Amino acid sequence: MATCSNQPTCPGSATCTGTATCQNAATCSIQCLCSCPHQGDINGDGLIDVFDVIGVIGIAFSGDLDAQDPTCPRTRGDVTNDGVTDVFDVIYLIATAFSGGADPVNPCVP
C-alpha cells in the first residue's frame, strides 16, 4: 500500500484526526473532524433568532466579522453553504428564525 503525506490537510479549517491512507497513487483518503455547532447562530447563544438575523445583515452588508468555529469549514453566517455570506444567507436565516424554515445547511455533510 502506498503512503500519503504524514501531514494531510482537510477542507476549510477542519482538522485532521489521523494520518492519510492511500489505496493507490491516485486515491488518498483522510479522516477529518468537521463540526459546525453554531451554524446560523451568529452570536453563539444557542438560538437562531432576531439577533442572529441582525448579525448576518451586518456581516453581509457592513463587513462585520463573521465568526468561524475552529472545526468548521464555513463561517457561521454562511448558512447556505455557498462560500460567501450575502443577501441569500439573510433571507434564509429570516425564514429559519421566523417562518419555520429549514435549519442552516450543514457544511460537514457532503
N, C-alpha and C positions, 0 to 999 in steps of 0.2 A: 504494500500500500504506500502510495506517495505521501509525503508530508507537506503541510502548508506552513505558512509563516507562524511562528510562535506568538506573534503579536497581531492577531486578526482584528479587523475593525468592523463595527456594526453601523447600520444606517443612523443618521442623525446623531444624537448624543446618547443613544442606548449603549449599555456596557456589555462587554463580552464576559460570559461566565465560565469559559473554559478555553481549551485550545481548539484549533480548527482541525478537521479531519478531511482527508481527500479520498475520493474513490478513484479518481484518475486526474490527469493534469488539467482537465477542463472543468471538473466539478469539485468544488470545495464548499463544505458547509461548516458553519459555526453556530454556536448557541448564543443568542443574545437575550439579555434581560431587558424587557420592554414593559414599562408600567407607566400609565398616564392617569393617575388617580384624580387629578384636578382639571381634566379637560373641560373647558367652558366655565369653570369656577374661577373666574379671574382673580377674585380677592382671597380665595382659599379658605372660605368659611364653611365649606361643606354643602352649600346650597347653590342652585342656579336661580338667581332672582334679579330684580331690577338693578341692583348694584353691579352685578356682572354685566348686564346689558350696557349700563353707563360706562363701565370699564372697557368693554370691547369697542364701543363707539370712540372712546378716547384713543385706543390703540389704532383703529382703522383710519381715523380722520385727523388726529392731532399728533401722532407719532409717540404716544405714551409707551412706556416699557411694557412688553409682552412677556410675562414670566414663562419659564420653561422648567418643568420638573426634570431632575437630573437623569432619570432613566427613560425619558420620553423623547421620541424623535421630532415632535412638533411642539410649538408653543401653546399655551392654554387658550389663547384667543383664536387659534386656527381650528375652529370646531367642525369645519367641513373637510379638513384634512387635505387641502389642496396646496399647501406650502406657503400660503400668504394669509394674513388677517386683513379682510376687506369687508365691503358692504354685504357680501353674501354671508359672511360669518355673523354680522349684526342681525340680519334678517333671520337666519337660522336660530340664533340664540334667543331672539324675541319669541319665536314660535315655541321653543323649548320652555322658556320661562312662563309664558302667559297663555299658550293655546294647547298645551298638552302635546307639543311636537316631539319629534324623536330626540333622544339623547345625542350629545355630540358624537361624531364619528370617532371610533377608537383607532388611533394610528397603529396600534400594536397588532391589529387583526389584518392579515393580508387580504 
